[in-house]
Structure formats: structure tokens, C-alpha cells
Amino acid sequence: MRKLNTKKGTVAVIGMGYVGLPLGIAFARAGLSVIGIDINPRKISALQRGVTEVEDVQKGELKSLIAKKSIKFSNDYSAVSKCNAVIICVPTPLNKLREPDVSHVIDSVEKISCHLKKGHLIVLESTTYPGTTSEVVLPILENSNLKCGRDFFLCFSPERIDPGNPVYGPSNIPKVVGGITKKCTQLGKHLYENVTDQVVCVSGATTAEMSKLIENTFRVVNIGLVNELAVVSEKMGIDIWEAIDAASTKPFGYMPFYPGPGIGGHCIGVDPIYLSWKAKVHGQEIRFINLASQMNTEMPIHIVSRIGQYLNDEGKSIRKAKILLLGMSYKKNISDVRESPGIYIYENLEQLGAKIDFYDPHVRQLVLSNKIRKSLSSKRVSYSAYDIVILLANHCTFNYKKIAKDAKLIFDTRNEFKKQRIISKKIKTL
């Protein structure tokens, strides 16, 4: 605690992705020494040169911190032994059976345990099911013959990073912290007070784990609801966007959610499944999660159906149609394509015989059906050459006026053209 308070401590951050790298930079900016650890040697080599694909990181700041030796990078876990605090930010995907895969967490903790020393503070940030910290992480660390709460300290603090958000980042998003013991929680609080304005302490690690899943389950259920309402509104001839805007005028008891081509990213589509899986272990079923997940999974199928409908209205079919997909990331202004509905839409349209191109200034290439597909460049995009243009991710860099002027037919799954007050009969929405 003394080293944290006097800025003489060293923090190791495991996993240099969308969560870990910005967090490591935040600690370095706050005056602590930081070691970023990742098992990918190419990523470490690039980071040592100040190069990263994480868009929330200012390249100039990264290079400046490296030059000052405030942050270093390594793929050697032995660096943990030189640190006071270790924060784990590794992926927690679903396996092929859509069950939690915490193998990356286990691998990291096992490697940390080889270098665990008295006084170490270990924090898990990777989103997972309630009980992971106490049931999975703690036993591995205590195999070192050190006792949690006495010799080392262990917390869970859920990551809350929103990639591409220019307003909220590590410094102004409150951090929830729950430790295995009260002393663990106290140390976790002191750690994060270096980088954030507010630390919210809860009774334990399992409560902290649950809080993260509540956040994203709330979102996935409401997105599933509004996606279903969008499908129903289409059948009833109602503009769902106008109806949502009208509902949003109520100053209490309502929060707007908006339909889209489906959900993506690591958190929204995955986290509720972790909670649902853990509930089943306890003999309970969370039906809202299952229904919402089903609706959101079916949304890309609905989008493909609508594309076929719009082409049919023009006397054309999906087969041999020339289709341009705009934005392949799961949301605007980022390059993350994990769980992106655009991937499914691309592959499904291609299987139906369409000729597909995509343009995304944030995504240079994709691997689809074991083939590398490259994005068109801005200079090579000719919107008039396609039978229909589909807006999937509403990046701010797109020239919407030019798209509306040149394209023959547009399917706007994000209502972006209306937001920009571009109205045309050839623009279709959900």
C-alpha cells in the first residue's frame, strides 16, 4: 500500500488487448512503473516499437511513456516477480458448445503462481461467471503455500472499457472492486484509486463478478426486446425508430435501446451466457437470457431476408446480385470484428450466390470461409456499381451524402441516414 501511495510501485498487466493496454497506459500515466505482458511475441515486438492496433491508445503517448521507461513490454511471466500488483486482462470466450472457456485465465494464473511472492496483489479483470475468482483462481495461487489475505491478496474488478468511446475511459469509469478478504478489497481500492475517480467496493469477489454480468445481461435483454419489436413493427407498418424517439420523451422510467443487425463484441453476446451457464449449475434457468440471445442470434437472418425482399421489389434476386457491405466491425468507429453480425451476413449472402464486397476503413481484411477478404479502399468504392448497399456499422468516416447520392438502393440497419437528415425513397430501414 505504501508503494502504491508513493508512486513507487510496479504494476504488471497481463494481456495487451482492448482492455489491458489502455489500463496499463493509465497506470503509467499516473506515475507507476508498468510491465505489459502478452504471450504473443509479435504483439510485444510491435508494442516495444510503440505500435499497436488498439484504437483507444494515442500512439504519441505510448511512445513517450516507452521513452521515459514508464511502461515496458514482455512475454516473459518472470517479470511478475518484480511487481507489486498483477492485473489479469485475458480473453474469456465461449467454447464450441457455448460454455465458458476460462483456459486463458487458468494458464495465466498458473504462470503467475510460479512467481508469486509475499505482498503480491492479484486482480482478475476478465469477465467470467460468479465464483471464478474464489473457485478457480484462488486454489491455484494457494498451491504456492502462500495464504490469501495474509501473504498475498486477491480481488476481482470487472473491466468496463467501451472501445471507441471518446467520452468514457479508465479515468472516469467507476471501478467495482471485490476481494477474497476485506484486506484484499482495501488494497484493490488503493490500487485503482491511482487511475480512476471513483472506486466502488463490494462485499466480495463473487458480487463483483455478478455486477458485470448484470450490466451486460440488462443490455442484451433490452436489445433483444427492441429487435423483436422492430420485426413486429415492420409487419404492422410502423416506423420503429420514430416510435422509440417518441417513447424517449418520457423523462422517467424509460431508457431507449435501438435495433440493429445483431449484437457483437466479446461482452454483450458472451457475458450473459456465462451467467446462464452458472445458473444451470445451480439448477436454475434464466429464461430471459435465452429468449434475448435467440432473438439477437436470429437478427442477422432477418437482415438477409430483408435484403432478399428489397432486391425482389426491384425485380432482382440475391443470387448473382452485387452487394456492398459497409462496416464489418460489431459497432461504429472500431476495428473489433469479434462476434460481429456482419460476418454472418457476409457468409450467408455469399452462400446464397451473391457477389459481395465490403468497405470498412477500420478493418483491413477478414478471414471468411478460410479465405482472406480485403476491404475496398475509399478510392476504389463505387457505390453505383452495386445493386444494394448495406450499412452495418455506422462509422463516422463514411460520406453518407455521397453514398445516398450514388447508390441505387440502400438498406440502413442503423438509421444513420435519418439521423443525418438524409431522406430518400431508396433508403430502407429496419
C-alpha positions in Angstrom: 0.0 0.0 0.0 2.9 2.3 0.8 4.4 1.8 -2.6 1.1 2.4 -4.3 0.6 5.6 -2.4 4.1 6.9 -3.0 4.0 6.0 -6.8 7.0 3.7 -6.3 5.1 0.5 -7.1 5.2 -1.6 -10.2 2.1 -3.0 -11.9 2.0 -5.9 -14.3 -0.9 -6.1 -16.7 -1.4 -9.5 -18.4 -3.0 -9.3 -21.8 -2.3 -6.3 -24.1 -5.6 -6.1 -25.9 -8.5 -3.6 -25.9 -8.7 -3.7 -22.1 -5.2 -4.4 -20.8 -3.2 -1.9 -22.9 -5.3 1.2 -22.1 -5.3 0.2 -18.5 -1.5 -0.2 -18.4 -1.1 3.2 -20.0 -3.4 4.7 -17.4 -1.2 3.4 -14.6 2.0 4.5 -16.3 0.4 8.0 -16.8 -0.4 8.0 -13.1 3.3 7.6 -12.3 3.6 3.9 -11.5 6.0 1.6 -13.4 4.2 -0.8 -15.7 5.1 -4.1 -17.3 2.7 -5.2 -20.0 2.8 -9.0 -20.6 1.4 -10.9 -23.5 2.1 -14.4 -24.9 2.0 -13.1 -28.5 5.7 -12.3 -29.4 4.7 -10.3 -32.5 2.4 -8.1 -30.4 5.1 -7.5 -27.8 7.7 -6.7 -30.5 5.3 -4.1 -32.1 4.5 -2.6 -28.7 8.1 -2.2 -27.9 8.3 0.0 -31.0 5.2 1.9 -29.9 3.0 0.3 -32.5 -0.5 -1.0 -31.6 -3.8 -1.7 -33.3 -5.8 -0.7 -30.2 -7.6 2.4 -31.4 -8.2 3.9 -27.9 -4.4 4.3 -27.5 -2.7 7.5 -28.5 0.4 6.4 -30.4 2.3 9.5 -29.4 1.6 9.0 -25.7 2.6 5.3 -25.9 5.9 6.2 -27.5 6.5 8.9 -24.9 5.9 6.5 -22.0 8.2 3.9 -23.5 10.9 6.6 -23.9 10.5 7.5 -20.2 10.7 3.8 -19.3 7.3 4.2 -17.5 6.0 1.2 -19.4 7.8 -1.9 -20.7 6.6 -5.0 -22.6 7.5 -8.6 -22.3 6.2 -12.1 -23.0 8.1 -13.5 -20.0 6.0 -14.1 -16.9 9.0 -14.0 -14.7 8.6 -10.2 -14.8 5.7 -10.7 -12.3 8.3 -11.3 -9.6 9.4 -7.7 -9.9 5.9 -6.3 -9.5 3.7 -5.3 -6.5 0.3 -5.8 -8.3 -0.7 -8.0 -11.2 -3.9 -7.4 -13.2 -5.2 -10.2 -15.5 -7.0 -9.0 -18.6 -7.0 -12.1 -20.9 -9.9 -13.3 -23.1 -12.7 -15.4 -21.7 -14.6 -16.7 -24.8 -17.2 -19.4 -25.2 -16.2 -22.9 -26.5 -17.8 -24.7 -29.4 -20.6 -25.9 -27.0 -21.2 -22.2 -26.0 -19.9 -22.9 -22.5 -17.4 -20.7 -20.6 -13.8 -21.1 -21.6 -11.6 -19.9 -18.8 -8.5 -21.7 -20.1 -6.7 -18.4 -20.7 -7.3 -17.3 -17.1 -6.1 -20.6 -15.8 -3.0 -20.5 -17.9 -2.2 -17.0 -16.8 -2.8 -17.7 -13.1 -0.7 -20.9 -13.2 2.2 -18.9 -14.7 1.7 -16.1 -12.1 1.8 -18.7 -9.3 5.3 -19.7 -10.3 6.5 -16.2 -9.4 4.0 -15.4 -6.6 5.6 -13.6 -3.6 4.5 -12.3 -0.3 2.8 -9.0 -0.6 1.6 -9.5 -4.1 -1.9 -8.1 -5.1 -3.5 -10.1 -7.9 -6.6 -8.8 -9.6 -8.7 -10.6 -12.2 -10.5 -8.2 -14.7 -11.5 -10.8 -17.3 -15.3 -11.1 -17.4 -16.4 -14.5 -16.2 -19.0 -16.4 -14.2 -19.6 -15.7 -10.5 -17.3 -17.8 -8.4 -14.3 -17.9 -10.8 -12.0 -15.9 -8.6 -12.7 -18.0 -5.4 -13.3 -21.4 -7.1 -10.7 -21.3 -9.9 -8.0 -18.6 -9.3 -7.6 -18.8 -5.5 -6.8 -22.6 -5.3 -4.1 -22.3 -8.0 -2.4 -19.4 -6.2 -2.7 -21.0 -2.7 -0.9 -24.1 -4.1 2.2 -22.0 -3.7 1.8 -22.5 0.1 1.1 -18.8 0.5 -2.2 -17.8 2.2 -4.6 -15.3 0.6 -5.4 -12.3 2.9 -2.1 -12.8 4.8 0.7 -13.5 2.3 -0.9 -12.3 -0.9 -4.1 -10.6 -1.9 -6.7 -11.4 -4.5 -9.6 -9.3 -6.0 -12.0 -9.2 -8.9 -12.6 -5.9 -10.6 -14.7 -6.1 -13.8 -13.4 -4.3 -16.9 -15.8 -1.6 -18.2 -13.9 -0.4 -21.2 -16.1 0.7 -24.1 -13.9 0.6 -27.2 -14.2 3.6 -29.4 -16.0 5.7 -26.7 -14.3 9.2 -26.8 -16.1 10.3 -23.5 -15.5 7.4 -21.1 -12.2 5.7 -20.4 -10.2 4.2 -17.5 -10.1 7.6 -15.6 -13.8 8.4 -15.4 -15.5 5.0 -15.4 -16.1 3.9 -11.7 -14.3 0.7 -10.8 -16.0 -2.0 -8.9 -13.7 -4.0 -6.6 -14.4 -7.1 -4.5 -11.7 -9.1 -2.7 -11.5 -12.5 -1.1 -11.0 -10.8 2.2 -11.6 -7.2 3.5 -7.9 -6.5 3.4 -7.8 -7.7 -0.3 -10.6 -5.3 -1.1 -8.8 -2.5 0.7 -5.6 -3.0 -1.3 -7.6 -3.3 -4.6 -9.3 0.0 -3.8 -5.9 1.7 -3.2 -4.6 0.3 -6.5 -7.4 1.6 -8.7 -7.5 5.0 -6.9 -4.3 5.8 -8.8 -6.2 5.8 -12.2 -9.9 6.4 -11.6 -12.1 9.0 -10.0 -14.3 6.5 -8.1 -13.8 3.1 -6.7 -16.9 1.2 -5.5 -16.1 -1.6 -3.0 -18.5 -4.6 -2.7 -18.7 -7.4 -0.1 -16.6 -9.9 -2.1 -15.2 -11.1 -5.5 -18.4 -13.1 -6.4 -20.6 -10.0 -6.0 -18.2 -8.0 -8.2 -18.3 -10.8 -10.8 -22.1 -10.7 -10.7 -22.3 -7.0 -11.1 -20.6 -7.1 -14.5 -22.9 -9.8 -15.8 -25.9 -7.8 -14.6 -24.7 -4.8 -16.6 -24.4 -6.7 -19.9 -27.4 -9.0 -19.3 -29.5 -5.9 -18.9 -28.3 -4.7 -22.3 -28.7 -7.9 -24.1 -32.2 -8.5 -22.9 -33.3 -5.0 -23.9 -31.6 -5.2 -27.2 -33.3 -8.5 -27.8 -36.6 -6.9 -26.9 -36.2 -3.9 -29.2 -35.0 -6.2 -32.1 -38.2 -8.2 -31.7 -40.3 -5.0 -31.7 -38.5 -3.9 -34.9 -39.6 -7.1 -36.6 -43.2 -6.7 -35.3 -43.3 -3.0 -36.3 -42.3 -3.9 -39.8 -45.2 -6.3 -40.1 -47.5 -3.6 -38.7 -46.2 -0.8 -41.0 -44.8 1.2 -38.1 -41.5 3.1 -38.1 -39.8 1.6 -35.1 -37.2 4.5 -34.9 -40.0 7.1 -34.7 -41.8 5.1 -32.1 -38.6 4.8 -30.0 -38.0 8.6 -30.3 -41.5 9.3 -29.1 -41.1 6.9 -26.1 -37.8 8.5 -25.2 -39.6 11.8 -24.5 -40.8 10.3 -21.2 -38.4 11.8 -18.5 -38.6 8.8 -16.1 -39.0 5.0 -16.1 -37.7 4.5 -19.7 -34.3 4.1 -21.3 -34.0 3.9 -25.1 -32.4 0.9 -26.8 -32.2 0.6 -30.6 -32.5 -2.3 -33.1 -29.7 -3.3 -35.4 -28.3 -6.2 -37.5 -27.5 -8.2 -34.4 -25.1 -8.0 -31.4 -21.4 -8.4 -31.4 -18.2 -7.9 -29.5 -16.8 -10.0 -26.7 -19.0 -8.7 -23.9 -22.7 -8.3 -24.9 -23.2 -11.6 -26.6 -21.0 -13.7 -24.4 -21.3 -12.4 -20.8 -25.0 -13.3 -20.3 -24.2 -16.9 -21.5 -21.7 -17.1 -18.6 -24.4 -16.2 -16.1 -26.9 -18.6 -17.7 -24.4 -21.4 -17.6 -23.6 -20.8 -13.9 -27.4 -20.6 -13.1 -27.8 -24.1 -14.7 -25.0 -25.4 -12.5 -27.2 -24.3 -9.5 -30.3 -25.9 -11.1 -31.9 -22.7 -12.3 -32.7 -21.4 -15.8 -32.7 -17.8 -16.8 -35.3 -17.7 -19.5 -35.0 -14.0 -20.3 -31.3 -14.5 -21.3 -32.2 -17.5 -23.5 -35.0 -15.7 -25.3 -33.0 -12.5 -25.8 -30.0 -14.5 -27.1 -32.3 -16.3 -29.5 -33.8 -13.1 -30.8 -30.4 -11.4 -31.2 -29.0 -14.5 -33.0 -31.9 -14.5 -35.4 -31.5 -10.8 -36.3 -28.8 -11.4 -39.0 -31.1 -14.0 -40.6 -33.8 -11.4 -40.6 -31.5 -8.9 -42.2 -30.6 -11.3 -45.0 -34.3 -11.9 -45.6 -35.0 -8.2 -45.8 -32.2 -7.8 -48.3 -33.8 -10.5 -50.5 -37.2 -8.7 -50.1 -35.7 -5.3 -51.2 -33.9 -6.8 -54.2 -37.1 -8.7 -55.2 -39.0 -5.4 -55.2 -36.5 -4.2 -57.8 -37.0 -7.3 -59.9 -33.7 -8.9 -58.8 -32.7 -11.8 -56.6 -29.8 -12.4 -54.1 -28.3 -14.9 -56.5 -25.7 -13.0 -58.6 -26.6 -9.7 -57.1 -23.7 -7.3 -56.4 -23.9 -6.3 -52.8 -21.6 -3.9 -50.8 -21.4 -4.2 -47.0 -20.4 -1.0 -45.2 -18.8 -1.6 -41.8 -17.8 -5.1 -40.7 -16.9 -4.3 -37.1 -19.6 -5.0 -34.5 -20.1 -1.3 -33.8 -19.0 2.0 -35.2 -15.6 3.6 -35.1 -13.6 0.5 -34.0 -11.8 -2.4 -35.7 -13.1 -5.2 -33.5 -15.0 -7.9 -35.5 -15.5 -10.4 -32.7 -19.0 -11.9 -32.9 -19.9 -9.3 -35.5 -23.2 -9.9 -37.2 -21.6 -8.6 -40.4 -19.6 -11.8 -40.6 -22.7 -14.0 -40.6 -24.5 -11.7 -43.1 -21.5 -11.8 -45.5 -21.1 -15.5 -45.4 -24.9 -16.2 -45.7 -25.3 -13.9 -48.6 -22.3 -15.4 -50.3 -23.7 -18.9 -49.8 -26.9 -17.7 -51.5 -24.9 -16.8 -54.6 -24.4 -13.0 -54.1 -21.2 -11.3 -55.2 -20.0 -9.5 -52.0 -17.6 -6.7 -51.4 -17.0 -4.8 -48.2 -15.7 -1.4 -47.2 -14.5 -0.7 -43.7 -11.8 1.9 -43.0 -11.2 0.3 -39.6 -11.0 -3.3 -40.9 -8.3 -4.0 -43.5 -9.1 -7.7 -44.0 -11.1 -10.6 -42.8 -10.8 -14.4 -42.8 -14.1 -15.7 -44.1 -14.6 -19.4 -45.1 -10.8 -19.9 -44.7 -10.2 -17.2 -47.3 -8.7 -13.7 -46.8 -11.1 -11.0 -47.9 -9.7 -7.4 -48.1 -11.7 -4.2 -47.6 -12.0 -1.9 -50.6 -10.1 1.3 -50.3 -12.0 4.6 -50.2 -10.7 5.4 -53.7 -12.0 2.1 -55.1 -15.5 2.3 -53.8 -18.1 2.9 -56.5 -21.5 2.8 -54.7 -23.4 3.0 -58.1 -21.8 -0.3 -59.1 -23.9 -2.3 -56.6 -27.5 -3.5 -56.7 -27.8 -2.7 -53.0 -25.5 -1.1 -50.3 -26.0 -2.4 -46.7 -24.9 -0.2 -43.8 -24.0 -2.5 -40.9 -21.6 -0.4 -38.8 -22.2 3.4 -39.0 -18.6 4.7 -38.9 -18.3 8.4 -38.6 -15.8 8.5 -41.5 -18.4 7.3 -44.1 -19.5 10.0 -46.5 -23.3 9.5 -46.1 -24.3 12.2 -48.5 -22.2 10.6 -51.3 -23.5 7.2 -50.5 -27.1 8.4 -50.7 -26.4 10.3 -53.9 -24.6 7.4 -55.8 -26.1 4.2 -54.5 -29.1 2.6 -56.3 -30.6 1.1 -53.2 -29.6 1.4 -49.5 -30.5 -0.7 -46.5 -29.6 1.2 -43.4 -29.7 -1.1 -40.4 -28.6 1.7 -38.0 -30.9 4.5 -39.0 -27.8 6.7 -39.6 -29.1 8.4 -42.8 -32.2 9.7 -41.0 -30.0 10.9 -38.1 -28.1 12.9 -40.6 -31.3 14.2 -42.1 -30.8 12.4 -45.4 -34.1 11.3 -46.6 -34.7 9.3 -49.8 -37.2 6.7 -51.0 -34.2 4.4 -52.0 -33.1 4.3 -48.3 -34.7 1.4 -46.4 -34.5 0.9 -42.7 -35.4 -1.8 -40.2 
